[in-house]
Amino acid sequence: MTNFENSDLQLVTSRARADKAINSLKGLLLGIIADDIIDAKEMDELRLWAKEHYDLVNRNPFREFMLLIENTASNGIPAKEAVEDLYWLCQKYEHDSMYYNGITSDLQLLQGIFHGILADGILSDDEIFKLHGWLSENEHLSSYYPYDEIRSLVLSIVADKKIDEEERAVLTAFIKQFVELKNTDTTAKIEKDTEGVNISGICAIDPEIVFENKTFCITGILSRGTRNELQEAITQKGGTAVNSISKKTDYLIIGDTNNACWSYSCYGRKVEKALDLRKCGHTIILVHEFDIFDTV
């Protein structure tokens, strides 16, 4: 057998193993939620499943599976929510794995575009119009975070074919949250250019957060403590902390661990629902966890 044939066989075998593992996980999850009660032994079984399949961690979407399973207890994520998120991700993979992989790649490409146009610290008119063109050519990303928000923002800016400095600063402020520049001088310039700029929307920049009589939902894995700690802090501020998103939700707090914005993975279910509610006219502000922690 040639090296090429051997590699081809390994690829097919790896995909078959991945599909089998996904099916076994989906069945396990269905069994766990069958009685609507999830206990510690069942969660232990999920952790054992993750341990058994850990060699697949570098294959999409197993990294997301492992991350969620490993952090459920330590991060205070309710077991029912974790199981529902895992089942949601299984369905994403099962029904549209090739499309899902393509979506992931294109979102990563968009992040690269963000990085490139901010690399020199200047967001030029040409770059904005080119970004608009790319977004228009990739409408298949519609409903995937953060495509809808960036496209809406860019469309509003280019509508009159003129870009003023305030619009440029707003767009720069939105894009910079997805980019980690290596050049500290460039980073400092961008921070100065966007100082005082406030964006409302997904992962809002320096959002105005009102706690009194407002409802907060948390999604993802927090990097600064547990859900219980954050929920208690929200309650002490006069807010209400809930575990599921609805029309009554005012804020969806997104955990910052492992740049979850771009993985659109283990907690994409809540982001997806929030976007749907926003499209129906419900005001839901999505904020990074560190903005909430800095406030409480």
Stockholm file with secondary structure:
# STOCKHOLM 1.0

chainA/1-296         MTNFENSDLQLVTSRARADKAINSLKGLLLGIIADDIIDAKEMDELRLWAKEHYDLVNRNPFREFMLLIENTASNGIPAKEAVEDLYWLCQKYEHDSMYYNGITSDLQLLQGIFHGILADGILSDDEIFKLHGWLSENEHLSSYYPYDEIRSLVLSIVADKKIDEEERAVLTAFIKQFVELKNTDTTAKIEKDTEGVNISGICAIDPEIVFENKTFCITGILSRGTRNELQEAITQKGGTAVNSISKKTDYLIIGDTNNACWSYSCYGRKVEKALDLRKCGHTIILVHEFDIFDTV
#=GR chainA/1-296 SS CCHHHHHHHHHHHHHHHHHHHHHHHHHHHHHHTTTSCCCHHHHHHHHHHHHHTGGGTTSTTHHHHHHHHHHTTTTTCCHHHHHHHHHHHHHHHHHHHHHHHHHHHHHHHHHHHHHHHHTTSCCCHHHHHHHHHHHHHTGGGTTSTTHHHHHHHHHHHHTTSCCCHHHHHHHHHHHHTTCCCSCHHHHHHHHHHTTTCCCCSTTCSSCCCCCTTCEEEEESCCSSSCHHHHHHHHHHTTCEEESSCCTTCCEEEECCTTCHHHHCCTTHHHHHHHHHHHHTTCCCEEEEHHHHHHHC
#=GC SS_cons         CCHHHHHHHHHHHHHHHHHHHHHHHHHHHHHHTTTSCCCHHHHHHHHHHHHHTGGGTTSTTHHHHHHHHHHTTTTTCCHHHHHHHHHHHHHHHHHHHHHHHHHHHHHHHHHHHHHHHHTTSCCCHHHHHHHHHHHHHTGGGTTSTTHHHHHHHHHHHHTTSCCCHHHHHHHHHHHHTTCCCSCHHHHHHHHHHTTTCCCCSTTCSSCCCCCTTCEEEEESCCSSSCHHHHHHHHHHTTCEEESSCCTTCCEEEECCTTCHHHHCCTTHHHHHHHHHHHHTTCCCEEEEHHHHHHHC
//
